Amino acid sequence: MSKHKGDLEGLSKEILTNLIKYVNAQQGCVAVAVTDETNSNVFLEIMATYGVSTKEKRKSSRIEVGEGLIGVWVGARLASL
């Protein structure tokens, strides 16, 4: 962990790789909640992926709140705060 000091992307990749092996999964991603410059819009930035095709990786590294399964889940959690 200390070898990734200041490198969130590298740390995310290492954590995801080890987690995928531990749970014997086929795919996964690590995303971090981020606010835009005005602090009014929250979105998820994908930091690492595993088992995702190159075509899918090129689409976007951003998931909007309310978009897809993960975005809907985050939206529900933010609404309950």
SVG drawing of the C-alpha trace seen along z (x, -y; Angstrom):
<svg xmlns="http://www.w3.org/2000/svg" viewBox="-33 -27 40 45">
<polyline fill="none" stroke="black" stroke-width="0.4" points="0.0,0.0 2.7,-2.5 4.3,-2.1 1.2,-3.8 1.5,-6.9 -0.1,-9.8 -1.0,-7.4 -4.8,-6.8 -5.0,-5.1 -2.2,-2.6 -3.6,-1.9 -7.1,-1.3 -5.7,1.1 -3.8,3.1 -6.8,3.3 -9.2,4.3 -6.8,7.0 -6.5,8.5 -10.2,8.3 -11.1,9.9 -8.8,12.8 -10.2,13.1 -13.9,13.3 -13.2,15.2 -15.0,12.6 -14.9,12.0 -15.3,8.3 -15.1,5.3 -14.3,1.6 -13.3,-1.0 -15.0,-4.4 -14.5,-7.4 -17.2,-10.1 -16.1,-13.5 -17.7,-16.9 -17.3,-19.3 -15.7,-22.7 -18.9,-24.4 -19.5,-21.7 -23.0,-21.3 -22.7,-18.1 -21.5,-14.8 -20.3,-12.0 -18.2,-8.8 -14.8,-8.7 -13.7,-5.2 -10.2,-4.7 -9.6,-1.0 -11.3,1.8 -10.8,5.5 -12.2,7.8 -13.7,4.9 -13.2,4.8 -11.0,2.1 -14.1,0.8 -16.0,0.3 -13.0,-1.4 -12.9,-4.0 -16.5,-5.0 -16.1,-7.1 -14.3,-7.2 -17.2,-9.0 -20.6,-7.7 -23.3,-10.2 -25.4,-9.8 -28.6,-8.0 -26.9,-6.4 -26.8,-2.6 -26.9,-0.3 -24.0,-2.0 -25.2,-5.5 -28.7,-4.7 -27.4,-3.2 -25.2,-6.2 -28.1,-8.5 -30.2,-6.7 -27.5,-7.0 -26.9,-10.7 -30.6,-11.3 -30.7,-9.7 -28.0,-11.9"/>
</svg>
